[in-house]
Amino acid sequence: MSKWRYAAAAAIASVLAVTMPVAAVAEPLKVLSAGAFKQVLLGVIPQFEKDGTPVQLDSDTVGGLVKRIEAGESFDLLVASPAALDTLKKAGKVADQVVNLARVGVGVGVKEGTERPDIGSVDAFKQALLKARAVTYVDPVAGGTSGIYVSQLIDRLGIGPQVRAKSVLVKGGSSADRIVSGEADIAVQQISEILPVKGVVLVGPLPAEIQNYTTYAAAVASRTERAAAAEALIRLVQSKPGADVIKAKGMEPAP
């Protein structure tokens, strides 16, 4: 090929590279989730992404999510408590339809290999907290559902001052991480947030008389252009494979 033809071909190729449309890359579906439900989503997202839609997942306490959304953060799908979704629905942030997905109870975790305390009765649970060197749970000020409940519970049990004096509070995420680090020796949090922490074992759920279940539900953002994809992810969570993941993560599928 002559020099001028080579130059012409190179020029044409350069123009085509600039002007020809590039294969579209699917925009990620932005999902915001309460921390307790994060593990379920991590379990189903790989299957969901096989259809070509990537997912951008971010988690926080329920209170933290509400504040972020009220401040203007964009998202496509939100998983939180029904009460939080109702608040955001009234503010026009999520669509009217709210779908219950699962519920989870509060449990107790300790370091793997250590003696498991007796929590089989309300009094035994009280004694376990009183005997512990340090107790960790989510800071209620951060808006975590379990942290708010635990803070109220220790007052109901008459041991609030004693437990607070040795409490290790976490702003978000898993309080069980503080067991691994050695900062505390007993964690009280939702079961689904204790189970995935390596080095920590679930002693069991709180006694039935003081158990507290939190329901998690999903709602699509009111202004998203990804409503169809968000609804598809909800259906996957509600499916038989999704229910299996929910159970494996320490939660109960919504009826």
C-alpha positions as CSV (number, residue, x, y, z in Angstrom):
1,M,0.0,0.0,0.0
2,S,1.3,3.4,-1.0
3,K,2.2,5.9,1.7
4,W,-0.7,8.2,0.9
5,R,-3.2,5.3,0.9
6,Y,-1.8,4.1,4.2
7,A,-2.2,7.6,5.7
8,A,-5.7,7.8,4.3
9,A,-6.7,4.5,5.8
10,A,-5.2,5.5,9.1
11,A,-7.1,8.7,9.1
12,I,-10.4,7.0,8.3
13,A,-9.8,4.5,11.0
14,S,-9.2,7.3,13.5
15,V,-12.4,9.1,12.5
16,L,-14.4,5.8,12.8
17,A,-12.9,5.1,16.2
18,V,-14.2,8.5,17.4
19,T,-17.6,8.5,15.7
20,M,-18.8,4.9,15.7
21,P,-20.9,4.1,18.7
22,V,-19.2,2.1,21.4
23,A,-21.0,-1.0,22.8
24,A,-23.2,0.2,25.7
25,V,-22.0,-0.7,29.1
26,A,-25.0,-1.5,31.4
27,E,-25.4,1.2,34.1
28,P,-25.2,-0.3,37.6
29,L,-28.4,-0.7,39.6
30,K,-27.8,1.2,42.8
31,V,-29.1,-0.6,45.8
32,L,-29.1,0.8,49.3
33,S,-29.6,-1.7,52.1
34,A,-29.9,-1.9,55.8
35,G,-26.8,-3.7,57.2
36,A,-28.8,-6.7,58.4
37,F,-30.0,-7.5,54.9
38,K,-26.7,-7.0,53.2
39,Q,-25.7,-10.6,53.3
40,V,-28.9,-11.8,51.6
41,L,-28.3,-9.4,48.7
42,L,-24.7,-10.5,48.4
43,G,-26.0,-14.0,48.1
44,V,-28.4,-13.3,45.2
45,I,-26.6,-10.5,43.3
46,P,-24.3,-12.9,41.4
47,Q,-27.3,-14.7,40.0
48,F,-29.0,-11.4,39.1
49,E,-25.9,-10.0,37.4
50,K,-25.8,-13.0,35.0
51,D,-28.5,-11.2,32.9
52,G,-26.0,-8.4,32.3
53,T,-27.1,-5.8,34.9
54,P,-24.3,-5.0,37.4
55,V,-25.3,-4.0,40.9
56,Q,-23.7,-1.3,43.1
57,L,-24.6,-2.2,46.7
58,D,-24.1,0.1,49.7
59,S,-25.2,-0.6,53.2
60,D,-25.8,1.5,56.4
61,T,-28.0,1.7,59.4
62,V,-31.7,2.3,58.7
63,G,-31.4,5.7,60.2
64,G,-28.3,6.5,58.2
65,L,-30.0,5.5,55.0
66,V,-33.0,7.7,55.7
67,K,-30.8,10.7,56.4
68,R,-28.7,10.1,53.2
69,I,-31.8,9.8,51.0
70,E,-33.5,12.8,52.6
71,A,-30.3,14.8,51.9
72,G,-30.6,13.9,48.2
73,E,-28.6,10.8,47.6
74,S,-29.8,9.0,44.5
75,F,-30.6,5.3,44.4
76,D,-32.7,2.8,42.5
77,L,-33.8,0.3,45.2
78,L,-33.9,0.5,48.9
79,V,-34.2,-2.2,51.5
80,A,-35.0,-1.0,55.0
81,S,-37.7,-1.3,57.7
82,P,-41.3,-0.7,56.7
83,A,-41.4,2.3,59.0
84,A,-38.4,3.9,57.3
85,L,-39.9,3.2,53.9
86,D,-43.2,4.7,55.0
87,T,-41.4,7.9,56.0
88,L,-39.6,8.1,52.7
89,K,-42.8,7.3,50.8
90,K,-44.5,10.3,52.5
91,A,-41.5,12.4,51.4
92,G,-41.9,11.3,47.8
93,K,-38.6,9.4,47.8
94,V,-39.9,5.9,47.1
95,A,-42.8,4.4,45.2
96,D,-46.1,3.5,46.9
97,Q,-45.6,-0.2,46.7
98,V,-43.6,-1.7,49.6
99,V,-42.7,-5.4,49.5
100,N,-41.9,-7.3,52.7
101,L,-38.9,-9.6,52.1
102,A,-37.8,-11.2,55.4
103,R,-37.6,-10.8,59.2
104,V,-34.7,-11.4,61.6
105,G,-34.3,-11.7,65.3
106,V,-31.6,-10.5,67.7
107,G,-28.9,-12.9,68.8
108,V,-25.8,-13.2,70.9
109,G,-22.3,-13.9,69.6
110,V,-19.0,-14.7,71.2
111,K,-15.5,-15.5,70.1
112,E,-15.0,-18.9,68.5
113,G,-13.4,-21.3,70.9
114,T,-14.5,-19.5,74.1
115,E,-17.1,-20.7,76.6
116,R,-20.6,-20.0,75.4
117,P,-22.7,-18.2,78.0
118,D,-26.1,-19.5,79.0
119,I,-28.8,-17.3,77.4
120,G,-31.6,-19.8,77.7
121,S,-33.8,-17.7,79.9
122,V,-34.2,-14.0,80.5
123,D,-32.4,-14.1,83.9
124,A,-29.5,-16.1,82.3
125,F,-29.2,-13.6,79.5
126,K,-29.0,-10.8,82.1
127,Q,-26.3,-12.6,84.1
128,A,-24.4,-13.1,80.8
129,L,-24.3,-9.4,80.2
130,L,-23.4,-8.6,83.8
131,K,-20.6,-11.1,83.8
132,A,-19.1,-10.0,80.5
133,R,-16.0,-7.9,80.5
134,A,-17.4,-5.7,77.7
135,V,-20.6,-5.8,75.7
136,T,-20.8,-4.6,72.1
137,Y,-23.9,-3.5,70.1
138,V,-24.8,-0.9,67.5
139,D,-24.9,2.7,68.8
140,P,-28.6,3.6,69.0
141,V,-27.7,7.2,68.0
142,A,-26.6,5.9,64.6
143,G,-30.1,4.7,63.9
144,G,-29.4,1.0,63.9
145,T,-32.6,-1.0,64.6
146,S,-30.9,-3.6,66.8
147,G,-29.0,-1.0,68.8
148,I,-32.1,1.0,69.6
149,Y,-33.8,-2.2,70.8
150,V,-30.8,-3.4,72.9
151,S,-30.5,0.0,74.5
152,Q,-34.2,-0.1,75.5
153,L,-33.9,-3.8,76.5
154,I,-31.1,-3.4,79.1
155,D,-33.2,-0.6,80.7
156,R,-36.3,-2.8,80.8
157,L,-34.1,-5.6,82.5
158,G,-32.9,-3.1,85.1
159,I,-29.2,-3.4,84.1
160,G,-28.8,-0.3,81.9
161,P,-26.2,1.6,83.9
162,Q,-24.1,-1.5,84.5
163,V,-24.0,-2.6,80.8
164,R,-23.6,1.0,79.4
165,A,-20.5,1.4,81.7
166,K,-18.8,-1.4,79.7
167,S,-20.4,-1.0,76.3
168,V,-18.5,-0.9,73.1
169,L,-20.7,0.9,70.6
170,V,-20.4,0.7,66.8
171,K,-21.7,3.4,64.5
172,G,-22.7,0.9,61.8
173,G,-21.7,-2.5,60.4
174,S,-21.2,-5.6,62.6
175,S,-20.6,-5.2,66.3
176,A,-19.3,-8.8,66.2
177,D,-16.1,-7.3,64.7
178,R,-15.3,-6.0,68.1
179,I,-15.3,-9.5,69.4
180,V,-12.6,-10.4,66.9
181,S,-10.5,-7.4,67.8
182,G,-10.7,-8.3,71.5
183,E,-12.5,-5.1,72.5
184,A,-15.5,-7.0,73.8
185,D,-16.4,-10.5,74.6
186,I,-20.1,-10.6,73.9
187,A,-22.1,-9.1,71.0
188,V,-25.8,-8.5,70.8
189,Q,-27.1,-7.8,67.3
190,Q,-29.3,-9.1,64.6
191,I,-28.5,-12.7,63.8
192,S,-27.8,-12.1,60.1
193,E,-25.0,-9.6,61.1
194,I,-23.3,-12.0,63.5
195,L,-23.2,-15.1,61.3
196,P,-20.9,-13.8,58.6
197,V,-18.2,-12.6,60.9
198,K,-15.2,-15.1,60.9
199,G,-14.0,-15.9,64.4
200,V,-17.3,-15.3,66.0
201,V,-20.0,-17.9,66.7
202,L,-23.7,-17.4,67.3
203,V,-24.7,-18.6,70.8
204,G,-28.3,-18.3,69.9
205,P,-31.3,-16.0,69.6
206,L,-32.6,-14.0,72.6
207,P,-35.1,-15.8,74.8
208,A,-38.6,-15.7,73.2
209,E,-40.0,-13.4,76.0
210,I,-37.6,-10.6,75.0
211,Q,-37.0,-11.4,71.4
212,N,-37.5,-8.6,68.8
213,Y,-38.0,-9.2,65.2
214,T,-37.3,-6.7,62.5
215,T,-39.0,-6.9,59.1
216,Y,-37.1,-5.8,56.1
217,A,-38.9,-4.6,53.0
218,A,-38.0,-3.2,49.6
219,A,-39.2,-0.2,47.7
220,V,-38.2,1.3,44.3
221,A,-37.0,4.9,44.1
222,S,-39.8,7.2,42.9
223,R,-37.6,8.9,40.3
224,T,-35.5,6.0,39.1
225,E,-35.2,5.0,35.4
226,R,-34.2,1.5,36.5
227,A,-37.6,0.5,38.0
228,A,-37.8,-2.7,35.9
229,A,-34.4,-3.9,37.0
230,A,-35.1,-3.0,40.6
231,E,-38.4,-5.0,40.5
232,A,-36.6,-7.9,38.9
233,L,-34.1,-8.0,41.8
234,I,-37.1,-8.0,44.3
235,R,-38.6,-10.9,42.5
236,L,-35.4,-12.9,42.7
237,V,-35.2,-12.3,46.5
238,Q,-38.8,-13.5,46.7
239,S,-38.1,-16.7,44.6
240,K,-37.3,-20.1,46.0
241,P,-33.6,-19.6,45.5
242,G,-33.9,-16.2,47.2
243,A,-35.7,-17.8,50.2
244,D,-33.0,-20.4,50.5
245,V,-30.4,-17.6,50.8
246,I,-32.6,-15.7,53.3
247,K,-32.7,-18.8,55.6
248,A,-29.0,-19.5,55.2
249,K,-28.3,-16.0,56.4
250,G,-30.2,-16.4,59.6
251,M,-33.5,-14.8,58.5
252,E,-37.0,-15.9,57.8
253,P,-38.7,-15.2,54.4
254,A,-41.7,-13.0,54.6
255,P,-45.0,-15.0,54.3
